[in-house]
Amino acid sequence: MVLNNAANVLNYFGPDKVQVVVVAYGPGLKMLFKNSKMAARIQSLNAEGVEFDACHNTMLGFKKKLGHLPKLVDSAVVVPGGIVRIMQLEAHGFRYIKP
């Protein structure tokens, strides 16, 4: 659903009028795994200008479960904390949309 929301916002406003950032944390981080079913679509949206941020705190949680840090899609930007990143974006005028 989040990928549809990102695509719809980008298509409606146009990449020159809006910046879309998807912040993945908790179970949502799985969509940024290199082997996820959504990896190709994420790469495509990234090529259109959508930024994908991955919560490092969540990655550490997955490391405990998996025994290693998860491998993410190449376009993922690792940020210290997902919630903190959302707060930073909101402070800069971004709107928070939760699917």
N, CA, C and O atoms as CSV, one atom per row, in Angstrom:
chain,resi,resn,atom,element,x,y,z
A,1,MET,N,N,0.817,-1.184,0.000
A,1,MET,CA,C,0.000,0.000,0.000
A,1,MET,C,C,0.875,1.268,0.000
A,1,MET,O,O,0.553,2.242,-0.681
A,2,VAL,N,N,1.970,1.255,0.758
A,2,VAL,CA,C,2.823,2.444,0.829
A,2,VAL,C,C,3.433,2.766,-0.538
A,2,VAL,O,O,3.607,3.935,-0.883
A,3,LEU,N,N,3.755,1.737,-1.308
A,3,LEU,CA,C,4.329,1.984,-2.632
A,3,LEU,C,C,3.287,2.588,-3.565
A,3,LEU,O,O,3.611,3.452,-4.380
A,4,ASN,N,N,2.043,2.142,-3.455
A,4,ASN,CA,C,0.965,2.744,-4.246
A,4,ASN,C,C,0.770,4.204,-3.854
A,4,ASN,O,O,0.608,5.065,-4.719
A,5,ASN,N,N,0.785,4.486,-2.539
A,5,ASN,CA,C,0.639,5.872,-2.078
A,5,ASN,C,C,1.755,6.752,-2.622
A,5,ASN,O,O,1.503,7.858,-3.101
A,6,ALA,N,N,2.981,6.262,-2.548
A,6,ALA,CA,C,4.125,7.031,-3.039
A,6,ALA,C,C,3.988,7.298,-4.530
A,6,ALA,O,O,4.203,8.424,-4.979
A,7,ALA,N,N,3.634,6.279,-5.299
A,7,ALA,CA,C,3.479,6.433,-6.746
A,7,ALA,C,C,2.351,7.404,-7.068
A,7,ALA,O,O,2.490,8.240,-7.961
A,8,ASN,N,N,1.239,7.301,-6.351
A,8,ASN,CA,C,0.095,8.180,-6.618
A,8,ASN,C,C,0.417,9.641,-6.325
A,8,ASN,O,O,0.047,10.524,-7.100
A,9,VAL,N,N,1.098,9.900,-5.221
A,9,VAL,CA,C,1.488,11.278,-4.880
A,9,VAL,C,C,2.448,11.816,-5.933
A,9,VAL,O,O,2.297,12.946,-6.396
A,10,LEU,N,N,3.413,11.024,-6.304
A,10,LEU,CA,C,4.399,11.433,-7.299
A,10,LEU,C,C,3.734,11.701,-8.646
A,10,LEU,O,O,4.055,12.686,-9.311
A,11,ASN,N,N,2.819,10.839,-9.049
A,11,ASN,CA,C,2.124,11.011,-10.326
A,11,ASN,C,C,1.195,12.216,-10.321
A,11,ASN,O,O,1.082,12.913,-11.330
A,12,TYR,N,N,0.531,12.470,-9.203
A,12,TYR,CA,C,-0.403,13.589,-9.137
A,12,TYR,C,C,0.318,14.938,-9.185
A,12,TYR,O,O,-0.031,15.812,-9.978
A,13,PHE,N,N,1.325,15.092,-8.329
A,13,PHE,CA,C,2.004,16.378,-8.248
A,13,PHE,C,C,3.143,16.523,-9.250
A,13,PHE,O,O,3.437,17.629,-9.703
A,14,GLY,N,N,3.780,15.417,-9.594
A,14,GLY,CA,C,4.939,15.459,-10.481
A,14,GLY,C,C,6.222,15.532,-9.675
A,14,GLY,O,O,6.262,16.174,-8.625
A,15,PRO,N,N,7.271,14.881,-10.158
A,15,PRO,CA,C,8.526,14.822,-9.398
A,15,PRO,C,C,9.199,16.177,-9.208
A,15,PRO,O,O,10.041,16.329,-8.323
A,16,ASP,N,N,8.842,17.155,-10.020
A,16,ASP,CA,C,9.441,18.484,-9.873
A,16,ASP,C,C,8.704,19.342,-8.849
A,16,ASP,O,O,9.169,20.430,-8.508
A,17,LYS,N,N,7.555,18.865,-8.352
A,17,LYS,CA,C,6.758,19.643,-7.405
A,17,LYS,C,C,6.637,19.025,-6.015
A,17,LYS,O,O,6.158,19.673,-5.084
A,18,VAL,N,N,7.072,17.769,-5.874
A,18,VAL,CA,C,6.925,17.092,-4.593
A,18,VAL,C,C,8.121,16.175,-4.364
A,18,VAL,O,O,8.690,15.618,-5.303
A,19,GLN,N,N,8.488,16.032,-3.093
A,19,GLN,CA,C,9.533,15.086,-2.722
A,19,GLN,C,C,8.885,14.034,-1.834
A,19,GLN,O,O,8.252,14.365,-0.831
A,20,VAL,N,N,9.042,12.774,-2.201
A,20,VAL,CA,C,8.455,11.675,-1.452
A,20,VAL,C,C,9.573,10.879,-0.780
A,20,VAL,O,O,10.529,10.441,-1.421
A,21,VAL,N,N,9.419,10.706,0.544
A,21,VAL,CA,C,10.367,9.923,1.319
A,21,VAL,C,C,9.571,8.849,2.057
A,21,VAL,O,O,8.645,9.159,2.806
A,22,VAL,N,N,9.935,7.597,1.845
A,22,VAL,CA,C,9.319,6.480,2.555
A,22,VAL,C,C,10.290,6.053,3.643
A,22,VAL,O,O,11.435,5.697,3.364
A,23,VAL,N,N,9.822,6.092,4.891
A,23,VAL,CA,C,10.650,5.691,6.028
A,23,VAL,C,C,10.156,4.329,6.504
A,23,VAL,O,O,9.017,4.194,6.951
A,24,ALA,N,N,11.018,3.328,6.405
A,24,ALA,CA,C,10.644,1.968,6.780
A,24,ALA,C,C,11.273,1.605,8.114
A,24,ALA,O,O,12.480,1.747,8.310
A,25,TYR,N,N,10.426,1.130,9.032
A,25,TYR,CA,C,10.892,0.678,10.343
A,25,TYR,C,C,9.976,-0.440,10.812
A,25,TYR,O,O,8.919,-0.671,10.225
A,26,GLY,N,N,10.376,-1.127,11.859
A,26,GLY,CA,C,9.576,-2.256,12.340
A,26,GLY,C,C,9.414,-3.281,11.219
A,26,GLY,O,O,10.311,-3.442,10.391
A,27,PRO,N,N,8.275,-3.974,11.188
A,27,PRO,CA,C,8.067,-4.999,10.167
A,27,PRO,C,C,8.108,-4.438,8.738
A,27,PRO,O,O,8.380,-5.172,7.788
A,28,GLY,N,N,7.838,-3.140,8.592
A,28,GLY,CA,C,7.851,-2.513,7.270
A,28,GLY,C,C,9.221,-2.505,6.614
A,28,GLY,O,O,9.336,-2.321,5.402
A,29,LEU,N,N,10.262,-2.704,7.417
A,29,LEU,CA,C,11.611,-2.715,6.858
A,29,LEU,C,C,11.799,-3.871,5.878
A,29,LEU,O,O,12.631,-3.789,4.975
A,30,LYS,N,N,11.032,-4.944,6.053
A,30,LYS,CA,C,11.170,-6.121,5.196
A,30,LYS,C,C,11.009,-5.777,3.717
A,30,LYS,O,O,11.593,-6.440,2.859
A,31,MET,N,N,10.219,-4.742,3.415
A,31,MET,CA,C,10.031,-4.389,1.996
A,31,MET,C,C,11.324,-3.888,1.371
A,31,MET,O,O,11.471,-3.918,0.149
A,32,LEU,N,N,12.268,-3.426,2.194
A,32,LEU,CA,C,13.537,-2.936,1.665
A,32,LEU,C,C,14.610,-4.017,1.596
A,32,LEU,O,O,15.731,-3.756,1.158
A,33,PHE,N,N,14.267,-5.236,2.028
A,33,PHE,CA,C,15.227,-6.327,1.913
A,33,PHE,C,C,15.529,-6.574,0.442
A,33,PHE,O,O,14.635,-6.527,-0.403
A,34,LYS,N,N,16.773,-6.834,0.151
A,34,LYS,CA,C,17.230,-7.040,-1.225
A,34,LYS,C,C,16.440,-8.135,-1.939
A,34,LYS,O,O,16.236,-8.054,-3.150
A,35,ASN,N,N,15.995,-9.152,-1.211
A,35,ASN,CA,C,15.276,-10.267,-1.828
A,35,ASN,C,C,13.755,-10.157,-1.696
A,35,ASN,O,O,13.051,-11.139,-1.933
A,36,SER,N,N,13.236,-8.990,-1.325
A,36,SER,CA,C,11.784,-8.848,-1.160
A,36,SER,C,C,11.084,-8.843,-2.513
A,36,SER,O,O,11.693,-8.553,-3.543
A,37,LYS,N,N,9.808,-9.167,-2.492
A,37,LYS,CA,C,9.001,-9.164,-3.716
A,37,LYS,C,C,8.860,-7.752,-4.276
A,37,LYS,O,O,8.540,-7.580,-5.452
A,38,MET,N,N,9.092,-6.760,-3.456
A,38,MET,CA,C,8.909,-5.367,-3.865
A,38,MET,C,C,10.196,-4.683,-4.286
A,38,MET,O,O,10.172,-3.506,-4.645
A,39,ALA,N,N,11.315,-5.382,-4.254
A,39,ALA,CA,C,12.620,-4.760,-4.519
A,39,ALA,C,C,12.678,-4.072,-5.880
A,39,ALA,O,O,13.185,-2.955,-5.980
A,40,ALA,N,N,12.178,-4.707,-6.910
A,40,ALA,CA,C,12.225,-4.107,-8.257
A,40,ALA,C,C,11.360,-2.853,-8.328
A,40,ALA,O,O,11.745,-1.862,-8.948
A,41,ARG,N,N,10.196,-2.898,-7.696
A,41,ARG,CA,C,9.316,-1.720,-7.710
A,41,ARG,C,C,9.933,-0.576,-6.916
A,41,ARG,O,O,9.797,0.589,-7.289
A,42,ILE,N,N,10.602,-0.908,-5.833
A,42,ILE,CA,C,11.273,0.117,-5.033
A,42,ILE,C,C,12.370,0.779,-5.858
A,42,ILE,O,O,12.500,2.003,-5.847
A,43,GLN,N,N,13.153,-0.012,-6.565
A,43,GLN,CA,C,14.205,0.544,-7.414
A,43,GLN,C,C,13.605,1.454,-8.486
A,43,GLN,O,O,14.163,2.506,-8.795
A,44,SER,N,N,12.476,1.048,-9.048
A,44,SER,CA,C,11.811,1.845,-10.084
A,44,SER,C,C,11.325,3.179,-9.517
A,44,SER,O,O,11.524,4.228,-10.129
A,45,LEU,N,N,10.691,3.134,-8.350
A,45,LEU,CA,C,10.219,4.371,-7.720
A,45,LEU,C,C,11.389,5.262,-7.321
A,45,LEU,O,O,11.301,6.486,-7.420
A,46,ASN,N,N,12.478,4.659,-6.875
A,46,ASN,CA,C,13.658,5.432,-6.532
A,46,ASN,C,C,14.192,6.151,-7.765
A,46,ASN,O,O,14.625,7.300,-7.675
A,47,ALA,N,N,14.164,5.487,-8.908
A,47,ALA,CA,C,14.623,6.106,-10.157
A,47,ALA,C,C,13.742,7.297,-10.529
A,47,ALA,O,O,14.181,8.197,-11.244
A,48,GLU,N,N,12.497,7.302,-10.043
A,48,GLU,CA,C,11.576,8.422,-10.298
A,48,GLU,C,C,11.702,9.507,-9.232
A,48,GLU,O,O,11.031,10.536,-9.308
A,49,GLY,N,N,12.566,9.278,-8.234
A,49,GLY,CA,C,12.822,10.304,-7.233
A,49,GLY,C,C,12.353,9.995,-5.825
A,49,GLY,O,O,12.557,10.812,-4.926
A,50,VAL,N,N,11.730,8.846,-5.598
A,50,VAL,CA,C,11.278,8.508,-4.253
A,50,VAL,C,C,12.480,8.030,-3.433
A,50,VAL,O,O,13.241,7.169,-3.874
A,51,GLU,N,N,12.639,8.597,-2.243
A,51,GLU,CA,C,13.718,8.207,-1.337
A,51,GLU,C,C,13.201,7.149,-0.373
A,51,GLU,O,O,12.086,7.264,0.136
A,52,PHE,N,N,13.999,6.128,-0.121
A,52,PHE,CA,C,13.634,5.065,0.809
A,52,PHE,C,C,14.639,5.034,1.944
A,52,PHE,O,O,15.819,4.754,1.735
A,53,ASP,N,N,14.157,5.327,3.162
A,53,ASP,CA,C,15.006,5.367,4.350
A,53,ASP,C,C,14.745,4.126,5.203
A,53,ASP,O,O,13.594,3.736,5.404
A,54,ALA,N,N,15.808,3.514,5.699
A,54,ALA,CA,C,15.726,2.304,6.503
A,54,ALA,C,C,16.206,2.585,7.923
A,54,ALA,O,O,17.280,3.152,8.120
A,55,CYS,N,N,15.418,2.194,8.898
A,55,CYS,CA,C,15.737,2.417,10.303
A,55,CYS,C,C,16.860,1.480,10.766
A,55,CYS,O,O,16.726,0.257,10.716
A,56,HIS,N,N,17.955,2.071,11.211
A,56,HIS,CA,C,19.086,1.280,11.694
A,56,HIS,C,C,18.724,0.512,12.960
A,56,HIS,O,O,19.169,-0.623,13.137
A,57,ASN,N,N,17.926,1.107,13.840
A,57,ASN,CA,C,17.511,0.406,15.054
A,57,ASN,C,C,16.764,-0.880,14.710
A,57,ASN,O,O,16.993,-1.920,15.329
A,58,THR,N,N,15.877,-0.809,13.728
A,58,THR,CA,C,15.145,-2.002,13.293
A,58,THR,C,C,16.103,-3.007,12.676
A,58,THR,O,O,15.959,-4.212,12.881
A,59,MET,N,N,17.078,-2.520,11.924
A,59,MET,CA,C,18.062,-3.424,11.322
A,59,MET,C,C,18.804,-4.202,12.404
A,59,MET,O,O,19.079,-5.390,12.235
A,60,LEU,N,N,19.129,-3.541,13.513
A,60,LEU,CA,C,19.804,-4.226,14.616
A,60,LEU,C,C,18.905,-5.304,15.228
A,60,LEU,O,O,19.386,-6.359,15.643
A,61,GLY,N,N,17.599,-5.032,15.280
A,61,GLY,CA,C,16.656,-6.035,15.759
A,61,GLY,C,C,16.621,-7.246,14.840
A,61,GLY,O,O,16.585,-8.384,15.308
A,62,PHE,N,N,16.632,-7.002,13.528
A,62,PHE,CA,C,16.668,-8.109,12.574
A,62,PHE,C,C,17.987,-8.864,12.665
A,62,PHE,O,O,18.030,-10.074,12.443
A,63,LYS,N,N,19.064,-8.152,12.991
A,63,LYS,CA,C,20.365,-8.820,13.132
A,63,LYS,C,C,20.299,-9.867,14.238
A,63,LYS,O,O,20.863,-10.953,14.105
A,64,LYS,N,N,19.608,-9.538,15.332
A,64,LYS,CA,C,19.465,-10.502,16.425
A,64,LYS,C,C,18.697,-11.737,15.969
A,64,LYS,O,O,19.034,-12.856,16.355
A,65,LYS,N,N,17.664,-11.539,15.147
A,65,LYS,CA,C,16.842,-12.654,14.671
A,65,LYS,C,C,17.547,-13.464,13.591
A,65,LYS,O,O,17.506,-14.695,13.597
A,66,LEU,N,N,18.197,-12.759,12.663
A,66,LEU,CA,C,18.792,-13.411,11.496
A,66,LEU,C,C,20.236,-13.853,11.712
A,66,LEU,O,O,20.735,-14.737,11.016
A,67,GLY,N,N,20.891,-13.237,12.670
A,67,GLY,CA,C,22.305,-13.519,12.885
A,67,GLY,C,C,23.218,-12.649,12.047
A,67,GLY,O,O,24.439,-12.799,12.102
A,68,HIS,N,N,22.645,-11.742,11.273
A,68,HIS,CA,C,23.411,-10.805,10.434
A,68,HIS,C,C,22.504,-9.626,10.079
A,68,HIS,O,O,21.278,-9.718,10.146
A,69,LEU,N,N,23.128,-8.539,9.707
A,69,LEU,CA,C,22.338,-7.396,9.245
A,69,LEU,C,C,21.657,-7.763,7.940
A,69,LEU,O,O,22.270,-8.410,7.092
A,70,PRO,N,N,20.400,-7.366,7.757
A,70,PRO,CA,C,19.731,-7.671,6.490
A,70,PRO,C,C,20.362,-6.896,5.341
A,70,PRO,O,O,20.793,-5.756,5.510
A,71,LYS,N,N,20.410,-7.523,4.175
A,71,LYS,CA,C,20.889,-6.837,2.980
A,71,LYS,C,C,19.710,-6.084,2.384
A,71,LYS,O,O,18.639,-6.647,2.159
A,72,LEU,N,N,19.932,-4.797,2.133
A,72,LEU,CA,C,18.863,-3.936,1.643
A,72,LEU,C,C,19.037,-3.628,0.163
A,72,LEU,O,O,20.119,-3.803,-0.397
A,73,VAL,N,N,17.961,-3.168,-0.462
A,73,VAL,CA,C,18.047,-2.727,-1.851
A,73,VAL,C,C,19.090,-1.623,-1.925
A,73,VAL,O,O,19.314,-0.901,-0.953
A,74,ASP,N,N,19.717,-1.498,-3.064
A,74,ASP,CA,C,20.810,-0.531,-3.225
A,74,ASP,C,C,20.392,0.908,-2.947
A,74,ASP,O,O,21.204,1.716,-2.496
A,75,SER,N,N,19.137,1.230,-3.213
A,75,SER,CA,C,18.694,2.616,-3.063
A,75,SER,C,C,18.347,2.995,-1.625
A,75,SER,O,O,18.100,4.168,-1.347
A,76,ALA,N,N,18.323,2.033,-0.710
A,76,ALA,CA,C,17.967,2.334,0.683
A,76,ALA,C,C,19.019,3.207,1.345
A,76,ALA,O,O,20.221,2.992,1.183
A,77,VAL,N,N,18.547,4.194,2.091
A,77,VAL,CA,C,19.410,5.074,2.876
A,77,VAL,C,C,19.203,4.696,4.340
A,77,VAL,O,O,18.092,4.810,4.858
A,78,VAL,N,N,20.253,4.251,5.001
A,78,VAL,CA,C,20.126,3.861,6.405
A,78,VAL,C,C,20.171,5.114,7.269
A,78,VAL,O,O,21.103,5.914,7.184
A,79,VAL,N,N,19.138,5.270,8.110
A,79,VAL,CA,C,19.056,6.407,9.027
A,79,VAL,C,C,19.108,5.853,10.451
A,79,VAL,O,O,18.690,4.718,10.677
A,80,PRO,N,N,19.615,6.635,11.425
A,80,PRO,CA,C,19.761,6.122,12.788
A,80,PRO,C,C,18.462,5.567,13.382
A,80,PRO,O,O,18.474,4.512,14.016
A,81,GLY,N,N,17.362,6.260,13.185
A,81,GLY,CA,C,16.081,5.819,13.729
A,81,GLY,C,C,14.937,6.264,12.842
A,81,GLY,O,O,14.913,7.408,12.387
A,82,GLY,N,N,13.997,5.381,12.591
A,82,GLY,CA,C,12.875,5.703,11.716
A,82,GLY,C,C,11.998,6.815,12.259
A,82,GLY,O,O,11.652,7.750,11.537
A,83,ILE,N,N,11.640,6.714,13.527
A,83,ILE,CA,C,10.778,7.727,14.131
A,83,ILE,C,C,11.473,9.080,14.167
A,83,ILE,O,O,10.851,10.109,13.904
A,84,VAL,N,N,12.750,9.079,14.491
A,84,VAL,CA,C,13.523,10.328,14.511
A,84,VAL,C,C,13.547,10.938,13.112
A,84,VAL,O,O,13.409,12.151,12.960
A,85,ARG,N,N,13.722,10.099,12.091
A,85,ARG,CA,C,13.738,10.597,10.709
A,85,ARG,C,C,12.396,11.221,10.346
A,85,ARG,O,O,12.355,12.266,9.696
A,86,ILE,N,N,11.309,10.597,10.754
A,86,ILE,CA,C,9.977,11.158,10.491
A,86,ILE,C,C,9.845,12.517,11.175
A,86,ILE,O,O,9.327,13.464,10.583
A,87,MET,N,N,10.306,12.613,12.400
A,87,MET,CA,C,10.255,13.895,13.122
A,87,MET,C,C,11.073,14.961,12.395
A,87,MET,O,O,10.642,16.108,12.280
A,88,GLN,N,N,12.259,14.579,11.903
A,88,GLN,CA,C,13.095,15.533,11.174
A,88,GLN,C,C,12.378,16.011,9.905
A,88,GLN,O,O,12.370,17.203,9.599
A,89,LEU,N,N,11.788,15.082,9.185
A,89,LEU,CA,C,11.087,15.449,7.955
A,89,LEU,C,C,9.906,16.362,8.243
A,89,LEU,O,O,9.690,17.338,7.525
A,90,GLU,N,N,9.141,16.057,9.281
A,90,GLU,CA,C,8.005,16.905,9.646
A,90,GLU,C,C,8.474,18.310,10.033
A,90,GLU,O,O,7.801,19.294,9.728
A,91,ALA,N,N,9.617,18.405,10.700
A,91,ALA,CA,C,10.161,19.715,11.084
A,91,ALA,C,C,10.553,20.534,9.853
A,91,ALA,O,O,10.638,21.760,9.918
A,92,HIS,N,N,10.789,19.852,8.737
A,92,HIS,CA,C,11.140,20.536,7.498
A,92,HIS,C,C,9.946,20.686,6.564
A,92,HIS,O,O,10.114,20.959,5.376
A,93,GLY,N,N,8.739,20.508,7.099
A,93,GLY,CA,C,7.532,20.768,6.313
A,93,GLY,C,C,6.935,19.569,5.602
A,93,GLY,O,O,5.949,19.721,4.881
A,94,PHE,N,N,7.494,18.391,5.778
A,94,PHE,CA,C,6.926,17.198,5.153
A,94,PHE,C,C,5.632,16.822,5.859
A,94,PHE,O,O,5.446,17.129,7.037
A,95,ARG,N,N,4.743,16.161,5.138
A,95,ARG,CA,C,3.506,15.633,5.696
A,95,ARG,C,C,3.693,14.143,5.970
A,95,ARG,O,O,4.264,13.421,5.154
A,96,TYR,N,N,3.211,13.695,7.114
A,96,TYR,CA,C,3.322,12.277,7.473
A,96,TYR,C,C,2.050,11.571,7.024
A,96,TYR,O,O,0.954,11.898,7.477
A,97,ILE,N,N,2.203,10.622,6.149
A,97,ILE,CA,C,1.073,9.820,5.668
A,97,ILE,C,C,1.365,8.379,6.042
A,97,ILE,O,O,2.362,7.801,5.610
A,98,LYS,N,N,0.492,7.810,6.842
A,98,LYS,CA,C,0.677,6.417,7.267
A,98,LYS,C,C,-0.348,5.562,6.554
A,98,LYS,O,O,-1.551,5.756,6.728
A,99,PRO,N,N,0.123,4.602,5.741
A,99,PRO,CA,C,-0.847,3.757,5.012
A,99,PRO,C,C,-1.551,2.787,5.932
A,99,PRO,O,O,-2.393,2.010,5.482
